[in-house]
Amino acid sequence: MTSREKLYTQKKGYGFSPALERTRQPFRMRNLLTLGALLGFTGGVYAYSMLAVKQDDFSDVPLPSTLPGVQDVTREHKDK
């Protein structure tokens, strides 16, 4: 380990050293704002798509009574 790496690590290897904390501090607010923007965007897309699907009306679409190759297993249980 070089002397530069020793400045940013703890002796035990866990956590951040004070030098690394000072180095990261200017970017903390910008990173939190970016996190908020990304979460807001993904949450907005998710909410919009859920609301758009809820508005669809599928009552006019006919459902097939049986699909080719698919057997109705509920009928077998009812007969027994």
VOGU-3710 file (C-alpha; in Angstrom, 3 decimals, decimal comma):
1> mtsreklytq> 0,000/0,000/0,000  1,385/3,376/-0,964  1,625/6,288/1,427  -1,195/8,056/-0,437  -3,554/5,109/0,094  -2,670/5,045/3,789  -4,044/8,583/4,150  -7,556/7,494/3,179  -7,884/4,215/5,049  -8,212/3,330/8,687
11> kkgygfspal> -5,646/1,162/10,388  -8,237/-1,582/10,977  -9,559/-1,299/7,439  -13,142/-0,382/8,387  -14,863/2,920/7,755  -13,565/6,141/6,298  -10,652/8,111/7,566  -11,090/11,799/8,415  -9,166/12,728/5,262  -11,559/10,746/3,083
21> ertrqpfrmr> -14,564/12,297/4,841  -13,204/15,784/4,109  -12,571/14,813/0,493  -16,107/13,517/-0,050  -17,940/16,334/1,754  -18,202/18,793/-1,194  -19,961/16,154/-3,293  -22,440/14,981/-0,657  -25,212/17,498/-1,425  -24,891/17,088/-5,181
31> nlltlgallg> -25,047/13,314/-4,822  -28,178/13,552/-2,650  -29,843/15,874/-5,172  -28,979/13,464/-7,982  -30,390/10,585/-5,944  -33,604/12,530/-5,349  -33,941/13,397/-9,030  -33,406/9,793/-10,129  -35,836/8,422/-7,559  -38,394/11,078/-8,486
41> ftggvyaysm> -38,092/10,298/-12,179  -38,397/6,534/-11,754  -41,259/6,920/-9,295  -43,031/9,268/-11,710  -42,649/6,871/-14,623  -43,917/3,997/-12,477  -46,911/5,981/-11,190  -47,793/7,237/-14,671  -47,667/3,750/-16,152  -49,805/2,297/-13,335
51> lavkqddfsd> -52,401/5,045/-13,735  -52,418/4,612/-17,519  -53,042/0,871/-17,226  -55,862/1,370/-14,703  -57,703/3,559/-17,197  -57,817/0,865/-19,888  -61,168/-0,833/-20,302  -60,888/-4,405/-21,529  -64,600/-5,231/-21,225  -65,069/-5,123/-25,009
61> vplpstlpgv> -62,300/-7,681/-25,644  -63,751/-11,188/-25,976  -61,991/-13,847/-23,938  -61,500/-17,218/-25,586  -63,330/-20,016/-23,840  -60,449/-22,462/-24,349  -56,967/-22,037/-25,642  -55,558/-24,660/-27,984  -53,423/-27,143/-26,076  -54,599/-25,959/-22,629
71> qdvtrehkdk> -56,848/-28,183/-20,543  -59,180/-26,930/-17,847  -57,998/-28,690/-14,705  -60,796/-27,226/-12,583  -63,358/-29,274/-14,496  -61,530/-32,493/-13,596  -61,593/-31,655/-9,881  -65,291/-30,803/-9,968  -66,211/-34,157/-11,554  -64,560/-36,176/-8,759
//
